[in-house]
Amino acid sequence: MNLDFSGKHIAITAGASGIGYAIAKSFERYGAKVFICDIDEKKVSDVNAKHAHILGSVVDVADAKQVARFFDFIRTHSPKLDVLVNNAGIAGPTALTEEIKPEEWDQTIAVNLNGMFYSAREAIPMIKTDKGGSIVNIASSAAYFGYPYRSPYAASKWAILGFTKTMAMELGPLNINVNAICPGSVKGPRIDAVIGQEALQRNISFEEVKTGYERQVSMRSFVDAEDVAHTILFLSSPYGRMISGQTLGVDGHTETLTNY
């Protein structure tokens, strides 16, 4: 495939590290102008220093006003937008449902779901001006299953699938495809922190939990961030233009999330 995003403008939430940064670098590699936001000021500064065609802003996506300012910043560079990648999300608490504090639930929903709505609401009018484009929402393999000790996270990720389907119906007539990607466990510090919290909750070793996670997957392996980035490039390119309203697992086939 000959991917070319020259002249295209891409917005990515939580784009300064992990999956988001891998996505940003991939779009830049193929010629796009990339706008990222992230809550981590140091990481945003590092990205701005390293990349000529990735511009970062410090934003908490749970705050609608901050999200609006991010898209105002994008509009100072271009009135149009070709792709939105809704990547921002947090792991949320690791605990039984009755032990989760209301503020922990609220924060998880605010970042994982509300932030996605705020970003889509700002991006859609910009994408409409270009007579076509793509929106990709990052969900999780947790959107397929129940997830013990992670109820706020699972609830938010299931909700993303309904949001994706609805936007695909609304925007399809305008030549805008909308899809959700469900990564499995992606290698890096975030999944290590999740595994560590579960190990503490269950009073077992980190390695025992990690091995259990690997055994949940048919391919017995964690995902690389680049695997997710490559899928998004495809969906946002002419090769993926007729794929819409879909939930795509990039996870090596998760069989279960029950680790015991």
VENJORA-V372151 format. One record per run of one state. SS is the DSSP state (A for helix, B for strand, O for the rest). FROM is the first residue (numbers start at 1). LEN is the number of residues. If there is no record, write none. Layout:
BEGIN
SS | FROM | LEN
SS | FROM | LEN
END
This chain:
BEGIN
O | 1 | 8
B | 9 | 5
O | 14 | 4
A | 18 | 12
O | 30 | 3
B | 33 | 6
O | 39 | 2
A | 41 | 10
O | 51 | 3
B | 54 | 5
O | 59 | 5
A | 64 | 12
O | 76 | 7
B | 83 | 4
O | 87 | 10
A | 97 | 3
O | 100 | 2
A | 102 | 27
O | 129 | 4
B | 133 | 6
O | 139 | 2
A | 141 | 3
O | 144 | 7
A | 151 | 24
O | 175 | 1
B | 176 | 8
O | 184 | 2
B | 186 | 1
O | 187 | 2
A | 189 | 14
O | 203 | 3
A | 206 | 10
O | 216 | 1
B | 217 | 1
O | 218 | 5
B | 223 | 1
O | 224 | 1
A | 225 | 12
O | 237 | 1
A | 238 | 3
O | 241 | 6
B | 247 | 4
O | 251 | 3
B | 254 | 1
O | 255 | 6
END
